[in-house]
């Protein structure tokens, strides 16, 4: 019984490590039509993820969202349009590294004026 429980726990832990969430990398042009925004400037963000021993993920799932958020916050905007992404890889004896960069036009949403 202990072996079965240990096997189930190990399998659950391994499968849970392979889970991530979708990342929104800017709105498609057809979703921007009719929405008012002000262009703030060009923003850039980056984040690094590592696979230790080619098995243990460190910052792998969050690196895309962190880079996107950093790019948007670099200019104090609300979202990114026209995103350009770049990824570089590097290898070492004990790990693989992934550098993710995102650049794009940072915009701030314009709130509609209240009608009197």
LINFEN-V120503 format. One record per pair of residues at least 24 apart in sequence whose C-alpha atoms are under 8 Angstrom apart, sorted by the first residue. I is the first residue (numbers start at 1). GAP is how many residues later the second one is. If there is no record, write none. Layout:
I_GAP + I_GAP
//
This chain:
17_40 + 19_42 + 20_41 + 21_40 + 23_41 + 23_42 + 24_41 + 25_43 + 25_55 + 25_58 + 26_53 + 26_54 + 26_55 + 26_56 + 26_57 + 27_53 + 27_54 + 36_73 + 36_74 + 36_75 + 37_70 + 37_71 + 37_72 + 37_73 + 38_69 + 38_70 + 38_71 + 38_72 + 39_66 + 39_67 + 39_68 + 39_69 + 40_35 + 40_36 + 40_37 + 40_65 + 40_66 + 40_67 + 40_68 + 41_34 + 41_64 + 41_65 + 41_66 + 42_33 + 42_61 + 42_62 + 42_63 + 42_64 + 43_28 + 43_29 + 43_30 + 43_31 + 43_32 + 43_60 + 43_61 + 43_62 + 43_63 + 44_26 + 44_27 + 44_28 + 44_30 + 44_57 + 44_58 + 44_59 + 44_60 + 45_24 + 45_25 + 45_26 + 45_27 + 45_29 + 45_56 + 45_57 + 45_58 + 46_24 + 46_25 + 46_53 + 46_54 + 46_55 + 46_56 + 47_52 + 47_53 + 47_54 + 48_49 + 48_50 + 48_51 + 48_52 + 49_48 + 49_49 + 49_50 + 50_45 + 50_46 + 50_47 + 50_48 + 51_44 + 51_45 + 51_46 + 52_42 + 52_43 + 52_44 + 53_41 + 53_42 + 53_43 + 54_40 + 54_41 + 54_42 + 63_37 + 64_36 + 67_33 + 67_34 + 67_35 + 68_34 + 71_31 + 71_32 + 71_33 + 71_35 + 72_34 + 75_31 + 76_32 + 77_29 + 77_30 + 77_31 + 77_32 + 78_28 + 78_29 + 78_30 + 78_31 + 79_27 + 79_28 + 79_29 + 80_24 + 80_25 + 80_26 + 80_27 + 81_24 + 81_25 + 81_26
//
